């Protein structure tokens, strides 16, 4: 067994272990960094496989991606630091069985299939070949990937925009209920709750606005703009 | 280091990712599962390119396409998370039981 083999098995075990720990730790930030370690291990395996460009690109790209993911973890998760035990899972047994089944099926296919063997020659200029390929025969594919990424950027901006084609994207937003089909969870605005924009409560438009600042505004989010009952009626659209 | 060993490792990563994508309630954790599945695919592609294709450059091109898919999945996924949160104030899959409200 050569040093390359030892490094491969160590990196493989580390990649699998960190990948598994991603879903077992309480801290979401730790989960993000564990996923980054798994990606880094795969990138290093790529370096062992003579794919120097792919290995390095994987490490650099995933470092940035995981930082973004960590940011979103802090924004959206209730327990980013792992101060409390947390296990936010559903259909757990089914998921375990599905994961094991797919692993067993793919492993069986690998072991039963006669795989070709044609390793990269040690003196082959793989980076030069890749460059010639990207700017030669496969330029159209490469450019298509670039245009797709541009379209992705535009789509991401449009999707996450605060203002959509038909008005504010959070109009009528209400928190989900604690039970299926139940009433919205969380605090409700004082100025009439989720119906804060109705005419009868129009005079409380200012209070509806306060509720909107709390993030539970519901229909009151527009009532907040109102100075009188008329504008409170406008808020009724949101409800 | 054989192709079979690399493919088995990639199958393990894919299986763990599938477990995460199916089991996690949080959107962000669900995306982590998807990323792990793509991680396994990327490793399998690199293994095939290195040990079965003789270093043909089109194999590396396929791996680059997989990396582009990873980036697209992450960007659009996070944009969808933001959009769903704006509309439903939801960050878990259970909050999206109905498509229309």
Interface residues (C-beta under 8 A of the other chain):
Chain A: X4 X5 X8 X9 X12 X15 X16 X19 X20 X22 X23 X28 X31 X32 X35 X38 X39 X42 X45 X46 X48 X49 X50 X51 X53 X54 X55 X57 X58 X61 X65 X68 X69 X72 X73 X76 X77 X88 X89 X90 X91 X92 X94 X95 X96 X98 X99 X100 X102 X103 X106 X107 X110 X111 X115 X116 X117 X118 X119 X120 X121 X124 X126 X129 X130 X132 X133 X134 X138 X141 X142 X145 X148 X149 X152 X153 X155 X156 X157 X158 X159 X160 X162 X169 X170 X172 X173 X174 X175 X176 X180 X181 X186 X215 X216
Chain B: X1 X3 X4 X5 X6 X7 X8 X9 X11 X12 X13 X14 X15 X16 X17 X18 X19 X20 X22 X23 X24 X25 X26 X27 X28 X29 X31 X32 X33 X35 X36 X39 X42 X43 X46 X47 X49 X50 X51 X52 X53 X54 X55 X57 X58 X60 X61 X63 X64 X65 X67 X68 X70 X71 X72 X74 X75 X76 X78 X79 X80 X81 X82 X83 X85 X86 X87 X88 X89 X90 X91 X92 X93 X94 X95 X97 X101
